[in-house]
Every structure is written in C-alpha cells, then in structure tokens.
Amino acid sequence: MLNAPEASPTGRRVISAVVVVVALVLQVSVANRLPLPGGVTPDLVLLSVVALALVSGSLTGCVAGFCAGLAADIVPPADHTIGRYALVYCLIGYVCGIAAAEMDRQSMVPFFAVAAGALLGTVAYAAIGMLLGDPRASWAIVGRLVPLQVLYDVVASPFVVWCVLRATRRYDRPERNRDRFSVPVGRYRTMSGRTRL
C-alpha cells in the first residue's frame, strides 16, 4: 500500500476513546430521546464497543467495553448500580472480538455480532440487576425488550460500524505486524473507503 500511515498504538487508543465519547454523547442527547415503539432505543455505546472489537480484536474490545460501560454507569441519567454496564460491555467487547477473526470470510459477522451483543447485553444487564435486587429487572421485562433491542441495534449497526471503520482506518496496522489480538478487515475496507494501490 503506497503512502500508508504507520500504525500508532497511541493514535489507536485516542481514536477508540473519541469513538466511545461520541457514542456516549449521541446516546444521551439523541438516541435516548427518540420516540420509538416499545420504549427501547438503539444502544449506540454497545454498537461502538462491538465495532471496535470487530476492528481491533478481543483486547481492545474488552478495554473499550469496560471504559465505555464505566462512563455509561456514571453519566446522567444513570439510575443503577455503578459497574453494571462496565461488566456487561467488557464481556461483550471480549466476545465480539473473538468473532473478529471471521470478518474476512463471513460478510454477515458484524450483524450476527451486533445481534449477539444486544442479546447478551440485555440479558446480562437484567441478570446482574436481579442479583443486585433491582425491582425493574425481571425475565418478563427482558422477554419483552430483547426482540426490540436486537432489532433496533441491528438496524443502526451498519452506520455505526461504517463510522468506526472510517475513524480507525488511519491507524490500521500493516498485515505483517498483526498479532493475535488484531483483526484483518480486508473485506470491510471498501465500507470505509480504503483501497489498495
């Protein structure tokens, strides 16, 4: 690749942090105010964690998930025990990062990863709430919310994944330097405007 920028771990961390902050701001100021049926909204923070995990692998997904979840735990209007989102998003980032190795071979992996992340996130959040005695967490509520949450997240996922790919493309590592935590994203380079010369 001609004129390819050198990979920068610091640059990747900064971009990941910016992605999480932007997703959190959009979640609180835009997504949570959408009057969607069922009273459920797409989880942009979850989608950004899934996208970062798909692009960069399990380690980045786990760290980004923990940081994003901790921020979601403390940013108003948070009304739950601190640490619930941090644990859930960390787990989702790790699991979706494992699926990242399949990105070059399976074009539907991002959608399955988002659907699995939404399902896992909703169920895990409710389960942790039940363990902590949260009266709003019950299997009846989870059964009603899961289908809508998964649907909204899958519908919003192409936009979020595309934005994350665009934001992180500058800091892609060269193929020869990839380690077991990094992800080949060759098939998705076209989504983010990447081309080989």
Buried (B, 14 or more C-beta within 10 A) or exposed (E): EEEEEEBEEEBBBEBBBEBBBBBBEBBBEEBEEEEEEEEBBBBBBBBBBBBBBBBBBBBBBBBBBBBBBBBBBEBEEBEBBEBBBBBBBBBBBBBBBEBBBBBBEEEEBBBBBBBBBBBBBBBBBBBBBBEEEBEEBEEEEBEBBBBBBBBBBBEBBBEBBBBBBEBBBBBBBEEEEBEEBBBBBEEBBEBBEBEEE
